[in-house]
């Protein structure tokens, strides 16, 4: 399963991560940059440490899960 993680700094200078499942690939870095700018400018989300005030990074994370049969 792949997840797009958008990382921001909040007012307390802590990292806040917004995760989006099943991102469309290939990702468009310019679009992601614009969306992150909009999130900060529009104050779209608030964290426990305050408003999101700065973009930190964005990345795609892939996780592989293997079930173990217990007998």
TIVO-2410 file (N, C-alpha, C; in nm, 3 decimals):
# residues 71
REC num residu      c1      c2      c3 atome chaine
REC   1      X   0.083  -0.116   0.000     N      A
REC   1      X   0.000   0.000   0.000    CA      A
REC   1      X   0.089   0.125   0.000     C      A
REC   2      X   0.056   0.220  -0.086     N      A
REC   2      X   0.133   0.344  -0.094    CA      A
REC   2      X   0.053   0.458  -0.031     C      A
REC   3      X   0.128   0.549   0.031     N      A
REC   3      X   0.068   0.665   0.097    CA      A
REC   3      X   0.152   0.788   0.059     C      A
REC   4      X   0.083   0.897   0.029     N      A
REC   4      X   0.151   1.025   0.009    CA      A
REC   4      X   0.150   1.098   0.142     C      A
REC   5      X   0.268   1.131   0.192     N      A
REC   5      X   0.280   1.204   0.318    CA      A
REC   5      X   0.320   1.348   0.290     C      A
REC   6      X   0.242   1.441   0.341     N      A
REC   6      X   0.272   1.583   0.332    CA      A
REC   6      X   0.313   1.628   0.471     C      A
REC   7      X   0.434   1.677   0.484     N      A
REC   7      X   0.486   1.715   0.616    CA      A
REC   7      X   0.498   1.866   0.626     C      A
REC   8      X   0.450   1.918   0.739     N      A
REC   8      X   0.448   2.061   0.766    CA      A
REC   8      X   0.509   2.089   0.903     C      A
REC   9      X   0.549   2.214   0.926     N      A
REC   9      X   0.587   2.262   1.060    CA      A
REC   9      X   0.467   2.339   1.114     C      A
REC  10      X   0.441   2.323   1.244     N      A
REC  10      X   0.332   2.399   1.306    CA      A
REC  10      X   0.389   2.514   1.389     C      A
REC  11      X   0.300   2.586   1.455     N      A
REC  11      X   0.340   2.702   1.536    CA      A
REC  11      X   0.442   2.664   1.642     C      A
REC  12      X   0.432   2.543   1.697     N      A
REC  12      X   0.527   2.495   1.798    CA      A
REC  12      X   0.656   2.441   1.738     C      A
REC  13      X   0.673   2.457   1.604     N      A
REC  13      X   0.790   2.408   1.530    CA      A
REC  13      X   0.803   2.256   1.536     C      A
REC  14      X   0.691   2.187   1.544     N      A
REC  14      X   0.688   2.040   1.539    CA      A
REC  14      X   0.639   1.997   1.402     C      A
REC  15      X   0.678   1.877   1.363     N      A
REC  15      X   0.635   1.821   1.234    CA      A
REC  15      X   0.494   1.765   1.245     C      A
REC  16      X   0.410   1.799   1.149     N      A
REC  16      X   0.275   1.745   1.138    CA      A
REC  16      X   0.265   1.677   1.001     C      A
REC  17      X   0.216   1.553   0.998     N      A
REC  17      X   0.207   1.478   0.874    CA      A
REC  17      X   0.061   1.454   0.836     C      A
REC  18      X   0.027   1.490   0.713     N      A
REC  18      X  -0.102   1.457   0.654    CA      A
REC  18      X  -0.077   1.342   0.558     C      A
REC  19      X  -0.152   1.233   0.572     N      A
REC  19      X  -0.132   1.114   0.489    CA      A
REC  19      X  -0.253   1.092   0.399     C      A
REC  20      X  -0.224   1.066   0.272     N      A
REC  20      X  -0.328   1.040   0.173    CA      A
REC  20      X  -0.303   0.903   0.112     C      A
REC  21      X  -0.403   0.814   0.122     N      A
REC  21      X  -0.391   0.679   0.069    CA      A
REC  21      X  -0.400   0.678  -0.083     C      A
REC  22      X  -0.333   0.582  -0.143     N      A
REC  22      X  -0.341   0.552  -0.287    CA      A
REC  22      X  -0.322   0.675  -0.375     C      A
REC  23      X  -0.207   0.740  -0.367     N      A
REC  23      X  -0.184   0.858  -0.450    CA      A
REC  23      X  -0.177   0.821  -0.598     C      A
REC  24      X  -0.216   0.916  -0.682     N      A
REC  24      X  -0.205   0.896  -0.827    CA      A
REC  24      X  -0.059   0.909  -0.865     C      A
REC  25      X  -0.011   0.812  -0.940     N      A
REC  25      X   0.129   0.814  -0.984    CA      A
REC  25      X   0.135   0.819  -1.135     C      A
REC  26      X   0.237   0.881  -1.191     N      A
REC  26      X   0.345   0.949  -1.119    CA      A
REC  26      X   0.292   1.077  -1.056     C      A
REC  27      X   0.349   1.112  -0.943     N      A
REC  27      X   0.306   1.233  -0.873    CA      A
REC  27      X   0.356   1.356  -0.948     C      A
REC  28      X   0.285   1.464  -0.932     N      A
REC  28      X   0.321   1.591  -0.995    CA      A
REC  28      X   0.378   1.682  -0.886     C      A
REC  29      X   0.511   1.696  -0.878     N      A
REC  29      X   0.571   1.777  -0.772    CA      A
REC  29      X   0.520   1.921  -0.768     C      A
REC  30      X   0.495   1.981  -0.883     N      A
REC  30      X   0.445   2.119  -0.886    CA      A
REC  30      X   0.305   2.127  -0.825     C      A
REC  31      X   0.221   2.030  -0.855     N      A
REC  31      X   0.086   2.027  -0.798    CA      A
REC  31      X   0.091   2.008  -0.647     C      A
REC  32      X   0.175   1.916  -0.601     N      A
REC  32      X   0.190   1.892  -0.457    CA      A
REC  32      X   0.239   2.018  -0.388     C      A
REC  33      X   0.335   2.086  -0.448     N      A
REC  33      X   0.387   2.210  -0.392    CA      A
REC  33      X   0.276   2.315  -0.381     C      A
REC  34      X   0.196   2.329  -0.485     N      A
REC  34      X   0.085   2.425  -0.485    CA      A
REC  34      X  -0.020   2.391  -0.380     C      A
REC  35      X  -0.053   2.263  -0.369     N      A
REC  35      X  -0.152   2.218  -0.269    CA      A
REC  35      X  -0.101   2.247  -0.128     C      A
REC  36      X   0.025   2.218  -0.104     N      A
REC  36      X   0.082   2.243   0.029    CA      A
REC  36      X   0.083   2.393   0.060     C      A
REC  37      X   0.115   2.475  -0.041     N      A
REC  37      X   0.109   2.621  -0.022    CA      A
REC  37      X  -0.032   2.665   0.015     C      A
REC  38      X  -0.131   2.608  -0.054     N      A
REC  38      X  -0.271   2.642  -0.028    CA      A
REC  38      X  -0.313   2.601   0.113     C      A
REC  39      X  -0.271   2.483   0.156     N      A
REC  39      X  -0.303   2.436   0.291    CA      A
REC  39      X  -0.251   2.535   0.395     C      A
REC  40      X  -0.126   2.582   0.376     N      A
REC  40      X  -0.068   2.677   0.471    CA      A
REC  40      X  -0.138   2.813   0.461     C      A
REC  41      X  -0.155   2.863   0.339     N      A
REC  41      X  -0.214   2.996   0.319    CA      A
REC  41      X  -0.357   3.004   0.369     C      A
REC  42      X  -0.436   2.899   0.341     N      A
REC  42      X  -0.577   2.899   0.378    CA      A
REC  42      X  -0.601   2.853   0.522     C      A
REC  43      X  -0.492   2.815   0.590     N      A
REC  43      X  -0.503   2.766   0.727    CA      A
REC  43      X  -0.607   2.654   0.734     C      A
REC  44      X  -0.592   2.558   0.641     N      A
REC  44      X  -0.691   2.452   0.622    CA      A
REC  44      X  -0.696   2.351   0.737     C      A
REC  45      X  -0.585   2.332   0.805     N      A
REC  45      X  -0.579   2.234   0.914    CA      A
REC  45      X  -0.512   2.298   1.035     C      A
REC  46      X  -0.553   2.255   1.152     N      A
REC  46      X  -0.492   2.300   1.277    CA      A
REC  46      X  -0.447   2.175   1.353     C      A
REC  47      X  -0.328   2.180   1.407     N      A
REC  47      X  -0.278   2.068   1.485    CA      A
REC  47      X  -0.284   2.103   1.633     C      A
REC  48      X  -0.254   2.005   1.717     N      A
REC  48      X  -0.253   2.030   1.861    CA      A
REC  48      X  -0.145   2.131   1.900     C      A
REC  49      X  -0.046   2.148   1.812     N      A
REC  49      X   0.062   2.244   1.837    CA      A
REC  49      X   0.041   2.375   1.764     C      A
REC  50      X  -0.080   2.398   1.715     N      A
REC  50      X  -0.109   2.524   1.648    CA      A
REC  50      X  -0.124   2.509   1.498     C      A
REC  51      X  -0.133   2.623   1.432     N      A
REC  51      X  -0.152   2.626   1.286    CA      A
REC  51      X  -0.032   2.567   1.213     C      A
REC  52      X  -0.058   2.517   1.093     N      A
REC  52      X   0.050   2.474   1.005    CA      A
REC  52      X   0.107   2.601   0.941     C      A
REC  53      X   0.237   2.623   0.957     N      A
REC  53      X   0.295   2.751   0.915    CA      A
REC  53      X   0.401   2.738   0.806     C      A
REC  54      X   0.448   2.617   0.777     N      A
REC  54      X   0.557   2.602   0.680    CA      A
REC  54      X   0.557   2.461   0.621     C      A
REC  55      X   0.585   2.452   0.492     N      A
REC  55      X   0.604   2.321   0.428    CA      A
REC  55      X   0.738   2.264   0.473     C      A
REC  56      X   0.739   2.136   0.499     N      A
REC  56      X   0.863   2.068   0.537    CA      A
REC  56      X   0.909   1.975   0.426     C      A
REC  57      X   0.823   1.882   0.383     N      A
REC  57      X   0.859   1.787   0.278    CA      A
REC  57      X   0.736   1.709   0.235     C      A
REC  58      X   0.755   1.634   0.127     N      A
REC  58      X   0.650   1.542   0.080    CA      A
REC  58      X   0.720   1.415   0.034     C      A
REC  59      X   0.651   1.302   0.052     N      A
REC  59      X   0.712   1.175   0.009    CA      A
REC  59      X   0.604   1.070  -0.011     C      A
REC  60      X   0.640   0.970  -0.091     N      A
REC  60      X   0.555   0.852  -0.108    CA      A
REC  60      X   0.616   0.742  -0.021     C      A
REC  61      X   0.533   0.682   0.061     N      A
REC  61      X   0.578   0.573   0.147    CA      A
REC  61      X   0.504   0.447   0.104     C      A
REC  62      X   0.580   0.340   0.086     N      A
REC  62      X   0.519   0.212   0.048    CA      A
REC  62      X   0.540   0.114   0.162     C      A
REC  63      X   0.432   0.049   0.200     N      A
REC  63      X   0.438  -0.047   0.309    CA      A
REC  63      X   0.394  -0.183   0.256     C      A
REC  64      X   0.470  -0.285   0.288     N      A
REC  64      X   0.435  -0.421   0.248    CA      A
REC  64      X   0.398  -0.499   0.373     C      A
REC  65      X   0.284  -0.562   0.369     N      A
REC  65      X   0.236  -0.640   0.483    CA      A
REC  65      X   0.230  -0.787   0.442     C      A
REC  66      X   0.287  -0.872   0.523     N      A
REC  66      X   0.282  -1.016   0.501    CA      A
REC  66      X   0.215  -1.080   0.621     C      A
REC  67      X   0.102  -1.146   0.598     N      A
REC  67      X   0.032  -1.215   0.705    CA      A
REC  67      X   0.106  -1.341   0.744     C      A
REC  68      X   0.101  -1.373   0.871     N      A
REC  68      X   0.163  -1.495   0.922    CA      A
REC  68      X   0.050  -1.587   0.969     C      A
REC  69      X   0.050  -1.708   0.917     N      A
REC  69      X  -0.052  -1.806   0.956    CA      A
REC  69      X  -0.014  -1.867   1.089     C      A
REC  70      X  -0.104  -1.856   1.185     N      A
REC  70      X  -0.079  -1.914   1.315    CA      A
REC  70      X  -0.155  -2.046   1.325     C      A
REC  71      X  -0.093  -2.146   1.378     N      A
REC  71      X  -0.157  -2.275   1.377    CA      A
REC  71      X  -0.164  -2.339   1.504     C      A
***
